[in-house]
């Protein structure tokens, strides 16, 4: 059943549940009103046409709220008269929801209740099906959770010594981790001079002192100088070896160069040109020695302290002094 109503000088086709905007009515939101100017009522194949309204027909509506329509621009002008008038207007509207259409005691809302109930029944059936599916999923998850734990027991039964072997092998990574150090090492070489060296996390020797020191305090002070100059050395400089075979002194920072044997090496100088640190070994490519500088910077930054190496170390693990030391050269 539907009807055609008139309000505010306009006509609207409405059904039960229809929401429409009509010109402003003097009502409050939440109230119910009855629209008596019903021009047409159609119920199935029967149509009642009003002259101008249908006798015994009325439409009940609920007031949803108040709103405003779109802005309308009115512009008027007179040619050759310099007259221009521009006005804007927004119509105040009332939002209605049609609750019922009645004709001679017959209500359209009564016929709408059955579909509404049918939708409620369908929604309830869907919720019940979803609940059953969730219960089945929870039961399956519980079965799987119970079935998973016996797997390690079966593996242990198949190999009785596997668990014991794993427990014995577990401490090995911790032992390997304790071997690596992130601190400087100071030691006394065979000549009775104190030297320092720096190892990576894997125990590999990455840097060592260029010359020895007569006292332990001297090598400790030298470590502070190495830390400071390494932090200040942002890049590196490639230098050419001296023609006479001697050392070419440049500004402070890292230097990379190619020695007589074709290996690439690096060295660290202080601001006064004094050589502070050298690598333990050479590198076959320039890229290799540049990567080694990054390793040196990182390990120097992480080495916050120093420790004294045991004097019982073998000569193979002890860093050998360079062939040409500054002391010999100065002599």
Secondary structure, 3 states (H helix, E strand, C coil): CEEEEEECCEEEEEECCCEEEEECCCCCCCCEEEECCEEEEEECCEEEECCCCCCCEEEEEEEEEEEEEEEEEEEEEECCCCEEEEEEEEEEEEEEEEEEEEECCEECHHHHHHHHHHHHHHHHHHHHHHHHHHHHHHHHHHHHHHHHCHHHHHHHHHCCCHHHHHHHHHHHHHHHHHHCCCCEEEEECCCCCEEEEEECCCCCEEEEECCCECCHHHHHHHHHHHHHHHHHCCCEEECCCCCCCCCCCCCCEEEEEECCCCCEEEEEECCCCCEEEECCCCECCHHHHHHHHHHHHHHHHHCCCEEECCCCCCCCCCCCCCCCCHHHHHC
